[in-house]
Amino acid sequence: MSKLKQGRYFLPYNPELVERAKEMRKNPTPAERKLWQEYLRQFPLKIWRQKPIDNFIVDFYCPKLKLAIEVDGESHFTEEGIAYDRHRTQILEGYGLEVVRFTNDEVIKCFDGVCQRIAGFIPPNPPL
């Protein structure tokens, strides 16, 4: 039997991930902290940090844009990590979400470009 529950905005989530997500919000990676503190917390649309969706926790989620923003560290670049991320992205896209990924290095070294790319997802007349 599935452990998934129906979440806000109709996305299922595993309640067992809630405590882990809270811990991850308290202890972000340096790249996640920078992206949140210097850009996403003032984003014109609501962004949730460390949002449980299905059996995963996405780094950042904008429900109005149906956008999951992932900041990937070194563990994502192993053969297993790449395969896991591909599977995870397929599942998230199955819920109608768009998944955009950045590396830690991109966030730290190319911050303005990362912010511009995220801003590019905002339509001319964004939903309120």
C-alpha positions as a LaTeX table, in Angstrom:
\begin{tabular}{lrrr}
\hline
Residue & $x$ (\AA) & $y$ (\AA) & $z$ (\AA) \\
\hline
Met1 & 0.00 & 0.00 & 0.00 \\
Ser2 & 1.28 & 3.45 & $-0.90$ \\
Lys3 & 2.37 & 5.82 & 1.86 \\
Leu4 & 1.58 & 8.84 & $-0.33$ \\
Lys5 & $-1.01$ & 11.37 & 0.79 \\
Gln6 & $-2.69$ & 14.06 & $-1.27$ \\
Gly7 & $-0.92$ & 17.38 & $-0.74$ \\
Arg8 & $-1.78$ & 21.00 & $-1.36$ \\
Tyr9 & $-2.21$ & 21.76 & $-5.06$ \\
Phe10 & $-3.04$ & 18.06 & $-5.54$ \\
Leu11 & 0.53 & 16.78 & $-5.43$ \\
Pro12 & 0.99 & 13.55 & $-3.49$ \\
Tyr13 & 3.69 & 13.38 & $-0.84$ \\
Asn14 & 5.10 & 10.90 & 1.61 \\
Pro15 & 4.40 & 12.22 & 5.16 \\
Glu16 & 7.47 & 10.35 & 6.39 \\
Leu17 & 9.60 & 12.90 & 4.49 \\
Val18 & 8.24 & 15.96 & 6.32 \\
Glu19 & 10.73 & 15.84 & 9.22 \\
Arg20 & 13.66 & 15.27 & 6.82 \\
Ala21 & 12.52 & 18.25 & 4.73 \\
Lys22 & 12.42 & 20.43 & 7.87 \\
Glu23 & 15.98 & 19.40 & 8.72 \\
Met24 & 17.11 & 20.13 & 5.17 \\
Arg25 & 15.56 & 23.64 & 5.40 \\
Lys26 & 17.54 & 24.25 & 8.59 \\
Asn27 & 20.81 & 23.01 & 7.04 \\
Pro28 & 20.95 & 24.06 & 3.39 \\
Thr29 & 24.03 & 23.60 & 1.24 \\
Pro30 & 25.99 & 26.82 & 0.58 \\
Ala31 & 24.57 & 26.96 & $-2.97$ \\
Glu32 & 20.99 & 26.44 & $-1.75$ \\
Arg33 & 21.47 & 29.10 & 0.93 \\
Lys34 & 22.81 & 31.61 & $-1.61$ \\
Leu35 & 19.99 & 30.98 & $-4.09$ \\
Trp36 & 17.35 & 31.30 & $-1.37$ \\
Gln37 & 18.80 & 34.27 & 0.51 \\
Glu38 & 19.86 & 36.32 & $-2.49$ \\
Tyr39 & 17.06 & 35.57 & $-4.95$ \\
Leu40 & 14.24 & 33.12 & $-4.34$ \\
Arg41 & 12.97 & 34.44 & $-1.03$ \\
Gln42 & 12.03 & 37.69 & $-2.81$ \\
Phe43 & 10.78 & 35.92 & $-5.94$ \\
Pro44 & 7.52 & 37.50 & $-7.16$ \\
Leu45 & 5.70 & 34.16 & $-6.74$ \\
Lys46 & 5.64 & 31.91 & $-3.68$ \\
Ile47 & 8.55 & 29.47 & $-3.49$ \\
Trp48 & 8.66 & 26.58 & $-1.04$ \\
Arg49 & 11.97 & 25.18 & 0.15 \\
Gln50 & 12.61 & 21.46 & 0.51 \\
Lys51 & 9.11 & 20.49 & $-0.60$ \\
Pro52 & 8.08 & 16.83 & $-0.33$ \\
Ile53 & 6.48 & 15.68 & $-3.59$ \\
Asp54 & 5.73 & 12.00 & $-4.13$ \\
Asn55 & 8.62 & 10.10 & $-2.49$ \\
Phe56 & 11.11 & 12.93 & $-3.11$ \\
Ile57 & 12.10 & 16.25 & $-1.61$ \\
Val58 & 12.66 & 18.97 & $-4.21$ \\
Asp59 & 15.03 & 21.79 & $-3.28$ \\
Phe60 & 12.65 & 24.60 & $-4.32$ \\
Tyr61 & 9.11 & 24.50 & $-5.66$ \\
Cys62 & 6.92 & 27.22 & $-7.16$ \\
Pro63 & 3.32 & 25.94 & $-7.21$ \\
Lys64 & 1.99 & 28.73 & $-9.46$ \\
Leu65 & 4.57 & 27.89 & $-12.15$ \\
Lys66 & 4.58 & 24.14 & $-11.42$ \\
Leu67 & 8.36 & 24.53 & $-11.33$ \\
Ala68 & 10.78 & 22.39 & $-9.33$ \\
Ile69 & 14.26 & 23.88 & $-8.98$ \\
Glu70 & 17.04 & 21.49 & $-8.07$ \\
Val71 & 20.57 & 22.39 & $-6.99$ \\
Asp72 & 22.81 & 19.39 & $-7.55$ \\
Gly73 & 26.01 & 18.53 & $-5.73$ \\
Glu74 & 28.65 & 15.94 & $-6.59$ \\
Ser75 & 26.53 & 12.91 & $-5.65$ \\
His76 & 24.29 & 13.67 & $-8.62$ \\
Phe77 & 27.09 & 13.12 & $-11.12$ \\
Thr78 & 27.76 & 9.44 & $-10.46$ \\
Glu79 & 26.25 & 6.83 & $-12.76$ \\
Glu80 & 23.70 & 5.95 & $-10.06$ \\
Gly81 & 22.97 & 9.60 & $-9.32$ \\
Ile82 & 22.33 & 10.39 & $-12.98$ \\
Ala83 & 19.98 & 7.41 & $-13.36$ \\
Tyr84 & 18.13 & 8.28 & $-10.12$ \\
Asp85 & 17.70 & 11.92 & $-11.18$ \\
Arg86 & 16.42 & 10.86 & $-14.61$ \\
His87 & 13.82 & 8.58 & $-12.97$ \\
Arg88 & 12.87 & 11.23 & $-10.43$ \\
Thr89 & 12.48 & 13.89 & $-13.13$ \\
Gln90 & 10.19 & 11.59 & $-15.14$ \\
Ile91 & 7.95 & 11.07 & $-12.13$ \\
Leu92 & 7.81 & 14.80 & $-11.32$ \\
Glu93 & 7.10 & 15.65 & $-14.96$ \\
Gly94 & 4.27 & 13.10 & $-14.80$ \\
Tyr95 & 2.57 & 15.49 & $-12.36$ \\
Gly96 & 2.84 & 18.28 & $-14.92$ \\
Leu97 & 5.88 & 19.86 & $-13.26$ \\
Glu98 & 8.84 & 21.35 & $-15.04$ \\
Val99 & 12.16 & 20.46 & $-13.46$ \\
Val100 & 15.17 & 22.73 & $-13.87$ \\
Arg101 & 18.57 & 21.71 & $-12.53$ \\
Phe102 & 21.63 & 23.72 & $-11.64$ \\
Thr103 & 24.92 & 22.53 & $-10.24$ \\
Asn104 & 26.32 & 23.95 & $-7.02$ \\
Asp105 & 29.10 & 25.52 & $-9.12$ \\
Glu106 & 26.60 & 27.22 & $-11.43$ \\
Val107 & 24.79 & 28.78 & $-8.48$ \\
Ile108 & 28.03 & 29.97 & $-6.85$ \\
Lys109 & 29.98 & 31.04 & $-9.96$ \\
Cys110 & 27.25 & 32.00 & $-12.47$ \\
Phe111 & 24.64 & 33.34 & $-10.07$ \\
Asp112 & 23.21 & 36.05 & $-12.33$ \\
Gly113 & 22.74 & 33.56 & $-15.16$ \\
Val114 & 20.96 & 31.11 & $-12.84$ \\
Cys115 & 18.63 & 33.88 & $-11.65$ \\
Gln116 & 17.90 & 34.98 & $-15.22$ \\
Arg117 & 17.09 & 31.43 & $-16.25$ \\
Ile118 & 14.66 & 31.03 & $-13.34$ \\
Ala119 & 13.08 & 34.43 & $-14.08$ \\
Gly120 & 12.53 & 33.22 & $-17.65$ \\
Phe121 & 9.87 & 30.83 & $-16.36$ \\
Ile122 & 7.64 & 33.72 & $-15.22$ \\
Pro123 & 5.01 & 34.40 & $-17.89$ \\
Pro124 & 4.24 & 38.01 & $-18.92$ \\
Asn125 & 1.04 & 37.95 & $-16.83$ \\
Pro126 & 1.92 & 35.57 & $-13.97$ \\
Pro127 & $-0.88$ & 33.87 & $-12.02$ \\
Leu128 & $-1.48$ & 35.46 & $-8.64$ \\
\hline
\end{tabular}
